[in-house]
Amino acid sequence: MPKIQQHPQEKRDQELISVLLQEQANSYNLAELARLRIRYHNFPGAIRIQEDLDLLLQRWKLTEEQLFEQTRQLHKTRQVYQSIKGKDAQDWS
């Protein structure tokens, strides 16, 4: 059985997910959900986060495949993330 790990971004990500759980799906929120699904895919830990990500998919009536297709289209047609003070706001770590 693999050892349960804590992700270095877990606390910050859980705060973001708590906000997403209170909001509706929009371009930015879908992009954030997709980014977090990728980050926690097969991660041996962060069970609550993974459950909350599943819950968001259910609430927004999406499969993971649909989410990724929609976000691919979003990223093809426009910039979803805005730069903050000259820095790239994306966080894929």
Biopython code that builds the backbone (N, CA, C, O; Angstrom):
import numpy as np
from Bio.PDB.StructureBuilder import StructureBuilder

atoms = [
    (1, "MET", "N", (0.840, -1.180, 0.000)),
    (1, "MET", "CA", (0.000, 0.000, 0.000)),
    (1, "MET", "C", (0.889, 1.248, 0.000)),
    (1, "MET", "O", (1.783, 1.368, 0.838)),
    (2, "PRO", "N", (0.645, 2.197, -0.951)),
    (2, "PRO", "CA", (1.486, 3.386, -1.019)),
    (2, "PRO", "C", (1.288, 4.286, 0.199)),
    (2, "PRO", "O", (0.213, 4.339, 0.795)),
    (3, "LYS", "N", (2.342, 4.976, 0.537)),
    (3, "LYS", "CA", (2.296, 5.897, 1.662)),
    (3, "LYS", "C", (1.463, 7.128, 1.287)),
    (3, "LYS", "O", (1.615, 7.677, 0.196)),
    (4, "ILE", "N", (0.587, 7.555, 2.195)),
    (4, "ILE", "CA", (-0.220, 8.748, 1.984)),
    (4, "ILE", "C", (0.687, 9.971, 2.136)),
    (4, "ILE", "O", (1.402, 10.110, 3.129)),
    (5, "GLN", "N", (0.646, 10.843, 1.145)),
    (5, "GLN", "CA", (1.497, 12.028, 1.151)),
    (5, "GLN", "C", (0.665, 13.297, 1.238)),
    (5, "GLN", "O", (-0.520, 13.306, 0.904)),
    (6, "GLN", "N", (1.306, 14.372, 1.695)),
    (6, "GLN", "CA", (0.671, 15.685, 1.670)),
    (6, "GLN", "C", (1.307, 16.487, 0.551)),
    (6, "GLN", "O", (2.529, 16.619, 0.488)),
    (7, "HIS", "N", (0.487, 17.014, -0.320)),
    (7, "HIS", "CA", (0.983, 17.805, -1.438)),
    (7, "HIS", "C", (1.432, 19.168, -0.914)),
    (7, "HIS", "O", (0.773, 19.734, -0.042)),
    (8, "PRO", "N", (2.542, 19.707, -1.429)),
    (8, "PRO", "CA", (3.032, 21.000, -0.937)),
    (8, "PRO", "C", (2.051, 22.157, -1.153)),
    (8, "PRO", "O", (2.111, 23.152, -0.430)),
    (9, "GLN", "N", (1.154, 22.045, -2.129)),
    (9, "GLN", "CA", (0.174, 23.098, -2.410)),
    (9, "GLN", "C", (-1.205, 22.801, -1.816)),
    (9, "GLN", "O", (-2.164, 23.525, -2.081)),
    (10, "GLU", "N", (-1.304, 21.747, -1.021)),
    (10, "GLU", "CA", (-2.601, 21.256, -0.555)),
    (10, "GLU", "C", (-3.418, 22.308, 0.194)),
    (10, "GLU", "O", (-4.612, 22.454, -0.070)),
    (11, "LYS", "N", (-2.814, 23.027, 1.102)),
    (11, "LYS", "CA", (-3.562, 24.017, 1.901)),
    (11, "LYS", "C", (-4.133, 25.110, 1.004)),
    (11, "LYS", "O", (-5.314, 25.446, 1.092)),
    (12, "ARG", "N", (-3.291, 25.655, 0.149)),
    (12, "ARG", "CA", (-3.739, 26.720, -0.754)),
    (12, "ARG", "C", (-4.801, 26.200, -1.731)),
    (12, "ARG", "O", (-5.784, 26.886, -2.010)),
    (13, "ASP", "N", (-4.596, 24.989, -2.244)),
    (13, "ASP", "CA", (-5.557, 24.413, -3.183)),
    (13, "ASP", "C", (-6.904, 24.160, -2.514)),
    (13, "ASP", "O", (-7.948, 24.381, -3.129)),
    (14, "GLN", "N", (-6.896, 23.700, -1.266)),
    (14, "GLN", "CA", (-8.158, 23.443, -0.567)),
    (14, "GLN", "C", (-8.939, 24.743, -0.367)),
    (14, "GLN", "O", (-10.167, 24.751, -0.450)),
    (15, "GLU", "N", (-8.231, 25.833, -0.105)),
    (15, "GLU", "CA", (-8.896, 27.137, 0.023)),
    (15, "GLU", "C", (-9.557, 27.537, -1.288)),
    (15, "GLU", "O", (-10.691, 28.015, -1.293)),
    (16, "LEU", "N", (-8.855, 27.342, -2.397)),
    (16, "LEU", "CA", (-9.408, 27.648, -3.714)),
    (16, "LEU", "C", (-10.620, 26.765, -4.005)),
    (16, "LEU", "O", (-11.636, 27.250, -4.504)),
    (17, "ILE", "N", (-10.520, 25.493, -3.702)),
    (17, "ILE", "CA", (-11.625, 24.566, -3.959)),
    (17, "ILE", "C", (-12.844, 24.944, -3.133)),
    (17, "ILE", "O", (-13.972, 24.825, -3.612)),
    (18, "SER", "N", (-12.639, 25.392, -1.915)),
    (18, "SER", "CA", (-13.755, 25.842, -1.074)),
    (18, "SER", "C", (-14.505, 26.994, -1.742)),
    (18, "SER", "O", (-15.731, 27.070, -1.656)),
    (19, "VAL", "N", (-13.777, 27.882, -2.402)),
    (19, "VAL", "CA", (-14.408, 28.981, -3.142)),
    (19, "VAL", "C", (-15.142, 28.423, -4.360)),
    (19, "VAL", "O", (-16.287, 28.793, -4.618)),
    (20, "LEU", "N", (-14.490, 27.538, -5.108)),
    (20, "LEU", "CA", (-15.120, 26.964, -6.304)),
    (20, "LEU", "C", (-16.413, 26.244, -5.974)),
    (20, "LEU", "O", (-17.363, 26.275, -6.757)),
    (21, "LEU", "N", (-16.455, 25.599, -4.821)),
    (21, "LEU", "CA", (-17.660, 24.870, -4.417)),
    (21, "LEU", "C", (-18.850, 25.798, -4.199)),
    (21, "LEU", "O", (-19.995, 25.345, -4.191)),
    (22, "GLN", "N", (-18.593, 27.079, -4.025)),
    (22, "GLN", "CA", (-19.668, 28.055, -3.808)),
    (22, "GLN", "C", (-20.038, 28.798, -5.086)),
    (22, "GLN", "O", (-20.976, 29.596, -5.088)),
    (23, "GLU", "N", (-19.317, 28.547, -6.163)),
    (23, "GLU", "CA", (-19.512, 29.297, -7.394)),
    (23, "GLU", "C", (-20.055, 28.415, -8.513)),
    (23, "GLU", "O", (-20.115, 27.190, -8.405)),
    (24, "GLN", "N", (-20.448, 29.092, -9.592)),
    (24, "GLN", "CA", (-20.913, 28.409, -10.788)),
    (24, "GLN", "C", (-19.732, 28.202, -11.734)),
    (24, "GLN", "O", (-18.684, 28.834, -11.599)),
    (25, "ALA", "N", (-19.930, 27.314, -12.677)),
    (25, "ALA", "CA", (-18.904, 27.078, -13.690)),
    (25, "ALA", "C", (-18.801, 28.311, -14.588)),
    (25, "ALA", "O", (-19.811, 28.821, -15.072)),
    (26, "ASN", "N", (-17.589, 28.777, -14.802)),
    (26, "ASN", "CA", (-17.297, 29.820, -15.782)),
    (26, "ASN", "C", (-15.913, 29.493, -16.337)),
    (26, "ASN", "O", (-15.286, 28.530, -15.897)),
    (27, "SER", "N", (-15.440, 30.261, -17.272)),
    (27, "SER", "CA", (-14.173, 29.941, -17.937)),
    (27, "SER", "C", (-13.035, 29.773, -16.944)),
    (27, "SER", "O", (-12.308, 28.780, -16.979)),
    (28, "TYR", "N", (-12.884, 30.753, -16.055)),
    (28, "TYR", "CA", (-11.786, 30.695, -15.091)),
    (28, "TYR", "C", (-11.935, 29.500, -14.154)),
    (28, "TYR", "O", (-10.966, 28.781, -13.914)),
    (29, "ASN", "N", (-13.134, 29.283, -13.625)),
    (29, "ASN", "CA", (-13.355, 28.173, -12.692)),
    (29, "ASN", "C", (-13.138, 26.824, -13.356)),
    (29, "ASN", "O", (-12.593, 25.911, -12.735)),
    (30, "LEU", "N", (-13.555, 26.684, -14.604)),
    (30, "LEU", "CA", (-13.309, 25.431, -15.326)),
    (30, "LEU", "C", (-11.817, 25.205, -15.516)),
    (30, "LEU", "O", (-11.331, 24.085, -15.357)),
    (31, "ALA", "N", (-11.089, 26.266, -15.858)),
    (31, "ALA", "CA", (-9.639, 26.146, -16.033)),
    (31, "ALA", "C", (-8.966, 25.749, -14.720)),
    (31, "ALA", "O", (-8.051, 24.925, -14.712)),
    (32, "GLU", "N", (-9.414, 26.332, -13.625)),
    (32, "GLU", "CA", (-8.851, 25.992, -12.322)),
    (32, "GLU", "C", (-9.149, 24.533, -11.956)),
    (32, "GLU", "O", (-8.277, 23.823, -11.455)),
    (33, "LEU", "N", (-10.371, 24.099, -12.205)),
    (33, "LEU", "CA", (-10.731, 22.711, -11.918)),
    (33, "LEU", "C", (-9.875, 21.757, -12.750)),
    (33, "LEU", "O", (-9.375, 20.759, -12.232)),
    (34, "ALA", "N", (-9.707, 22.058, -14.016)),
    (34, "ALA", "CA", (-8.884, 21.198, -14.884)),
    (34, "ALA", "C", (-7.440, 21.171, -14.393)),
    (34, "ALA", "O", (-6.823, 20.107, -14.338)),
    (35, "ARG", "N", (-6.905, 22.322, -14.040)),
    (35, "ARG", "CA", (-5.525, 22.402, -13.553)),
    (35, "ARG", "C", (-5.348, 21.560, -12.286)),
    (35, "ARG", "O", (-4.349, 20.857, -12.135)),
    (36, "LEU", "N", (-6.319, 21.638, -11.386)),
    (36, "LEU", "CA", (-6.224, 20.868, -10.143)),
    (36, "LEU", "C", (-6.431, 19.376, -10.379)),
    (36, "LEU", "O", (-5.813, 18.549, -9.709)),
    (37, "ARG", "N", (-7.297, 19.029, -11.329)),
    (37, "ARG", "CA", (-7.467, 17.601, -11.668)),
    (37, "ARG", "C", (-6.146, 17.023, -12.163)),
    (37, "ARG", "O", (-5.777, 15.902, -11.813)),
    (38, "ILE", "N", (-5.445, 17.794, -12.974)),
    (38, "ILE", "CA", (-4.148, 17.342, -13.481)),
    (38, "ILE", "C", (-3.143, 17.240, -12.338)),
    (38, "ILE", "O", (-2.410, 16.257, -12.239)),
    (39, "ARG", "N", (-3.109, 18.250, -11.481)),
    (39, "ARG", "CA", (-2.147, 18.254, -10.378)),
    (39, "ARG", "C", (-2.326, 17.043, -9.463)),
    (39, "ARG", "O", (-1.341, 16.437, -9.042)),
    (40, "TYR", "N", (-3.565, 16.686, -9.154)),
    (40, "TYR", "CA", (-3.810, 15.627, -8.169)),
    (40, "TYR", "C", (-4.082, 14.256, -8.786)),
    (40, "TYR", "O", (-4.374, 13.299, -8.070)),
    (41, "HIS", "N", (-3.986, 14.158, -10.113)),
    (41, "HIS", "CA", (-4.180, 12.864, -10.782)),
    (41, "HIS", "C", (-3.133, 11.868, -10.271)),
    (41, "HIS", "O", (-1.930, 12.114, -10.361)),
    (42, "ASN", "N", (-3.600, 10.769, -9.749)),
    (42, "ASN", "CA", (-2.742, 9.698, -9.216)),
    (42, "ASN", "C", (-1.854, 10.127, -8.052)),
    (42, "ASN", "O", (-0.882, 9.440, -7.739)),
    (43, "PHE", "N", (-2.165, 11.236, -7.412)),
    (43, "PHE", "CA", (-1.384, 11.656, -6.247)),
    (43, "PHE", "C", (-1.795, 10.806, -5.057)),
    (43, "PHE", "O", (-2.987, 10.684, -4.773)),
    (44, "PRO", "N", (-0.830, 10.213, -4.353)),
    (44, "PRO", "CA", (-1.150, 9.321, -3.227)),
    (44, "PRO", "C", (-1.409, 10.088, -1.936)),
    (44, "PRO", "O", (-0.618, 10.031, -0.994)),
    (45, "GLY", "N", (-2.511, 10.794, -1.908)),
    (45, "GLY", "CA", (-2.881, 11.586, -0.742)),
    (45, "GLY", "C", (-3.898, 12.620, -1.161)),
    (45, "GLY", "O", (-4.522, 12.497, -2.215)),
    (46, "ALA", "N", (-4.070, 13.653, -0.328)),
    (46, "ALA", "CA", (-5.009, 14.739, -0.611)),
    (46, "ALA", "C", (-6.390, 14.177, -0.957)),
    (46, "ALA", "O", (-7.030, 14.624, -1.909)),
    (47, "ILE", "N", (-6.834, 13.211, -0.188)),
    (47, "ILE", "CA", (-8.104, 12.528, -0.459)),
    (47, "ILE", "C", (-9.270, 13.506, -0.458)),
    (47, "ILE", "O", (-10.137, 13.441, -1.329)),
    (48, "ARG", "N", (-9.295, 14.416, 0.519)),
    (48, "ARG", "CA", (-10.402, 15.387, 0.578)),
    (48, "ARG", "C", (-10.432, 16.244, -0.683)),
    (48, "ARG", "O", (-11.499, 16.483, -1.248)),
    (49, "ILE", "N", (-9.279, 16.699, -1.119)),
    (49, "ILE", "CA", (-9.224, 17.511, -2.340)),
    (49, "ILE", "C", (-9.738, 16.715, -3.523)),
    (49, "ILE", "O", (-10.530, 17.227, -4.314)),
    (50, "GLN", "N", (-9.307, 15.483, -3.657)),
    (50, "GLN", "CA", (-9.738, 14.671, -4.788)),
    (50, "GLN", "C", (-11.254, 14.431, -4.745)),
    (50, "GLN", "O", (-11.912, 14.420, -5.785)),
    (51, "GLU", "N", (-11.796, 14.244, -3.556)),
    (51, "GLU", "CA", (-13.250, 14.078, -3.425)),
    (51, "GLU", "C", (-13.977, 15.370, -3.788)),
    (51, "GLU", "O", (-15.013, 15.336, -4.452)),
    (52, "ASP", "N", (-13.438, 16.501, -3.356)),
    (52, "ASP", "CA", (-14.056, 17.785, -3.692)),
    (52, "ASP", "C", (-13.981, 18.072, -5.187)),
    (52, "ASP", "O", (-14.909, 18.655, -5.747)),
    (53, "LEU", "N", (-12.901, 17.675, -5.837)),
    (53, "LEU", "CA", (-12.793, 17.850, -7.282)),
    (53, "LEU", "C", (-13.839, 17.002, -8.002)),
    (53, "LEU", "O", (-14.439, 17.446, -8.982)),
    (54, "ASP", "N", (-14.051, 15.789, -7.515)),
    (54, "ASP", "CA", (-15.116, 14.935, -8.072)),
    (54, "ASP", "C", (-16.478, 15.585, -7.868)),
    (54, "ASP", "O", (-17.322, 15.567, -8.765)),
    (55, "LEU", "N", (-16.690, 16.157, -6.687)),
    (55, "LEU", "CA", (-17.959, 16.821, -6.382)),
    (55, "LEU", "C", (-18.201, 18.004, -7.316)),
    (55, "LEU", "O", (-19.325, 18.215, -7.771)),
    (56, "LEU", "N", (-17.165, 18.768, -7.599)),
    (56, "LEU", "CA", (-17.316, 19.886, -8.536)),
    (56, "LEU", "C", (-17.733, 19.402, -9.913)),
    (56, "LEU", "O", (-18.607, 20.001, -10.540)),
    (57, "LEU", "N", (-17.126, 18.333, -10.390)),
    (57, "LEU", "CA", (-17.540, 17.776, -11.679)),
    (57, "LEU", "C", (-19.017, 17.405, -11.656)),
    (57, "LEU", "O", (-19.746, 17.687, -12.607)),
    (58, "GLN", "N", (-19.458, 16.776, -10.577)),
    (58, "GLN", "CA", (-20.860, 16.386, -10.464)),
    (58, "GLN", "C", (-21.770, 17.611, -10.442)),
    (58, "GLN", "O", (-22.778, 17.649, -11.148)),
    (59, "ARG", "N", (-21.424, 18.600, -9.643)),
    (59, "ARG", "CA", (-22.261, 19.815, -9.539)),
    (59, "ARG", "C", (-22.373, 20.541, -10.864)),
    (59, "ARG", "O", (-23.432, 21.063, -11.211)),
    (60, "TRP", "N", (-21.269, 20.571, -11.604)),
    (60, "TRP", "CA", (-21.268, 21.280, -12.877)),
    (60, "TRP", "C", (-21.660, 20.361, -14.032)),
    (60, "TRP", "O", (-21.579, 20.739, -15.201)),
    (61, "LYS", "N", (-22.091, 19.138, -13.677)),
    (61, "LYS", "CA", (-22.614, 18.164, -14.638)),
    (61, "LYS", "C", (-21.641, 17.912, -15.804)),
    (61, "LYS", "O", (-22.001, 18.002, -16.978)),
    (62, "LEU", "N", (-20.394, 17.595, -15.426)),
    (62, "LEU", "CA", (-19.350, 17.331, -16.407)),
    (62, "LEU", "C", (-18.633, 16.030, -16.090)),
    (62, "LEU", "O", (-18.505, 15.640, -14.930)),
    (63, "THR", "N", (-18.174, 15.373, -17.125)),
    (63, "THR", "CA", (-17.215, 14.296, -16.937)),
    (63, "THR", "C", (-15.829, 14.933, -17.025)),
    (63, "THR", "O", (-15.694, 16.070, -17.478)),
    (64, "GLU", "N", (-14.814, 14.211, -16.597)),
    (64, "GLU", "CA", (-13.462, 14.751, -16.712)),
    (64, "GLU", "C", (-13.112, 14.992, -18.186)),
    (64, "GLU", "O", (-12.477, 15.993, -18.519)),
    (65, "GLU", "N", (-13.518, 14.095, -19.044)),
    (65, "GLU", "CA", (-13.272, 14.250, -20.479)),
    (65, "GLU", "C", (-13.914, 15.532, -21.015)),
    (65, "GLU", "O", (-13.283, 16.265, -21.776)),
    (66, "GLN", "N", (-15.156, 15.806, -20.629)),
    (66, "GLN", "CA", (-15.835, 17.030, -21.064)),
    (66, "GLN", "C", (-15.121, 18.273, -20.527)),
    (66, "GLN", "O", (-14.957, 19.260, -21.244)),
    (67, "LEU", "N", (-14.701, 18.215, -19.266)),
    (67, "LEU", "CA", (-13.971, 19.325, -18.667)),
    (67, "LEU", "C", (-12.716, 19.635, -19.459)),
    (67, "LEU", "O", (-12.465, 20.788, -19.811)),
    (68, "PHE", "N", (-11.925, 18.604, -19.740)),
    (68, "PHE", "CA", (-10.675, 18.817, -20.463)),
    (68, "PHE", "C", (-10.922, 19.308, -21.890)),
    (68, "PHE", "O", (-10.166, 20.140, -22.391)),
    (69, "GLU", "N", (-11.952, 18.815, -22.541)),
    (69, "GLU", "CA", (-12.272, 19.284, -23.894)),
    (69, "GLU", "C", (-12.666, 20.768, -23.852)),
    (69, "GLU", "O", (-12.208, 21.553, -24.683)),
    (70, "GLN", "N", (-13.503, 21.147, -22.901)),
    (70, "GLN", "CA", (-13.924, 22.544, -22.799)),
    (70, "GLN", "C", (-12.739, 23.460, -22.499)),
    (70, "GLN", "O", (-12.629, 24.544, -23.072)),
    (71, "THR", "N", (-11.868, 23.034, -21.614)),
    (71, "THR", "CA", (-10.740, 23.899, -21.253)),
    (71, "THR", "C", (-9.699, 23.958, -22.379)),
    (71, "THR", "O", (-9.042, 24.984, -22.553)),
    (72, "ARG", "N", (-9.542, 22.886, -23.132)),
    (72, "ARG", "CA", (-8.656, 22.951, -24.307)),
    (72, "ARG", "C", (-9.174, 24.011, -25.274)),
    (72, "ARG", "O", (-8.399, 24.808, -25.803)),
    (73, "GLN", "N", (-10.483, 24.020, -25.501)),
    (73, "GLN", "CA", (-11.075, 25.009, -26.400)),
    (73, "GLN", "C", (-10.908, 26.429, -25.846)),
    (73, "GLN", "O", (-10.620, 27.359, -26.599)),
    (74, "LEU", "N", (-11.087, 26.591, -24.545)),
    (74, "LEU", "CA", (-10.894, 27.906, -23.921)),
    (74, "LEU", "C", (-9.477, 28.408, -24.147)),
    (74, "LEU", "O", (-9.277, 29.557, -24.540)),
    (75, "HIS", "N", (-8.503, 27.559, -23.902)),
    (75, "HIS", "CA", (-7.109, 27.972, -24.030)),
    (75, "HIS", "C", (-6.722, 28.229, -25.486)),
    (75, "HIS", "O", (-5.809, 29.010, -25.753)),
    (76, "LYS", "N", (-7.410, 27.577, -26.432)),
    (76, "LYS", "CA", (-7.144, 27.819, -27.856)),
    (76, "LYS", "C", (-7.659, 29.187, -28.292)),
    (76, "LYS", "O", (-7.053, 29.839, -29.143)),
    (77, "THR", "N", (-8.766, 29.619, -27.715)),
    (77, "THR", "CA", (-9.438, 30.823, -28.206)),
    (77, "THR", "C", (-9.117, 32.087, -27.432)),
    (77, "THR", "O", (-9.301, 33.186, -27.954)),
    (78, "ARG", "N", (-8.637, 31.958, -26.188)),
    (78, "ARG", "CA", (-8.318, 33.161, -25.413)),
    (78, "ARG", "C", (-7.431, 32.829, -24.238)),
    (78, "ARG", "O", (-7.201, 31.667, -23.901)),
    (79, "GLN", "N", (-6.941, 33.889, -23.625)),
    (79, "GLN", "CA", (-6.098, 33.735, -22.444)),
    (79, "GLN", "C", (-7.000, 33.694, -21.214)),
    (79, "GLN", "O", (-7.680, 34.671, -20.899)),
    (80, "VAL", "N", (-6.999, 32.567, -20.529)),
    (80, "VAL", "CA", (-7.858, 32.401, -19.357)),
    (80, "VAL", "C", (-7.225, 33.048, -18.135)),
    (80, "VAL", "O", (-7.913, 33.679, -17.332)),
    (81, "TYR", "N", (-5.923, 32.893, -17.997)),
    (81, "TYR", "CA", (-5.205, 33.458, -16.856)),
    (81, "TYR", "C", (-4.592, 34.790, -17.254)),
    (81, "TYR", "O", (-4.058, 34.929, -18.355)),
    (82, "GLN", "N", (-4.666, 35.756, -16.375)),
    (82, "GLN", "CA", (-4.072, 37.070, -16.596)),
    (82, "GLN", "C", (-2.776, 37.181, -15.810)),
    (82, "GLN", "O", (-2.656, 36.613, -14.725)),
    (83, "SER", "N", (-1.812, 37.904, -16.345)),
    (83, "SER", "CA", (-0.557, 38.127, -15.644)),
    (83, "SER", "C", (-0.785, 39.032, -14.433)),
    (83, "SER", "O", (-1.602, 39.951, -14.465)),
    (84, "ILE", "N", (-0.045, 38.747, -13.377)),
    (84, "ILE", "CA", (-0.118, 39.550, -12.164)),
    (84, "ILE", "C", (1.230, 40.235, -11.988)),
    (84, "ILE", "O", (2.235, 39.576, -11.723)),
    (85, "LYS", "N", (1.253, 41.565, -12.136)),
    (85, "LYS", "CA", (2.473, 42.356, -11.973)),
    (85, "LYS", "C", (3.644, 41.780, -12.757)),
    (85, "LYS", "O", (4.759, 41.684, -12.244)),
    (86, "GLY", "N", (3.383, 41.395, -14.011)),
    (86, "GLY", "CA", (4.452, 40.904, -14.858)),
    (86, "GLY", "C", (4.824, 39.460, -14.630)),
    (86, "GLY", "O", (5.684, 38.929, -15.333)),
    (87, "LYS", "N", (4.201, 38.811, -13.669)),
    (87, "LYS", "CA", (4.501, 37.405, -13.410)),
    (87, "LYS", "C", (3.411, 36.542, -14.007)),
    (87, "LYS", "O", (2.266, 36.975, -14.137)),
    (88, "ASP", "N", (3.761, 35.340, -14.366)),
    (88, "ASP", "CA", (2.789, 34.392, -14.895)),
    (88, "ASP", "C", (1.955, 33.870, -13.740)),
    (88, "ASP", "O", (2.503, 33.320, -12.784)),
    (89, "ALA", "N", (0.638, 34.031, -13.810)),
    (89, "ALA", "CA", (-0.248, 33.648, -12.719)),
    (89, "ALA", "C", (-0.519, 32.151, -12.681)),
    (89, "ALA", "O", (-1.093, 31.651, -11.713)),
    (90, "GLN", "N", (-0.118, 31.435, -13.712)),
    (90, "GLN", "CA", (-0.373, 30.002, -13.725)),
    (90, "GLN", "C", (0.520, 29.279, -12.724)),
    (90, "GLN", "O", (1.677, 29.648, -12.523)),
    (91, "ASP", "N", (-0.027, 28.260, -12.110)),
    (91, "ASP", "CA", (0.731, 27.479, -11.141)),
    (91, "ASP", "C", (0.469, 26.010, -11.400)),
    (91, "ASP", "O", (-0.527, 25.458, -10.933)),
    (92, "TRP", "N", (1.357, 25.382, -12.140)),
    (92, "TRP", "CA", (1.183, 23.984, -12.499)),
    (92, "TRP", "C", (2.018, 23.065, -11.638)),
    (92, "TRP", "O", (2.073, 21.864, -11.904)),
    (93, "SER", "N", (2.675, 23.591, -10.609)),
    (93, "SER", "CA", (3.547, 22.758, -9.778)),
    (93, "SER", "C", (2.759, 21.804, -8.913)),
    (93, "SER", "O", (3.345, 21.032, -8.154)),
]
sb = StructureBuilder()
sb.init_structure("model")
sb.init_model(0)
sb.init_chain("A")
sb.init_seg("    ")
for serial, (resi, resn, name, xyz) in enumerate(atoms, 1):
    if name == "N":
        sb.init_residue(resn, " ", resi, " ")
    sb.init_atom(name, np.array(xyz, "f"), 0.0, 1.0, " ", f" {name:<3s}", serial, name[0])
structure = sb.get_structure()
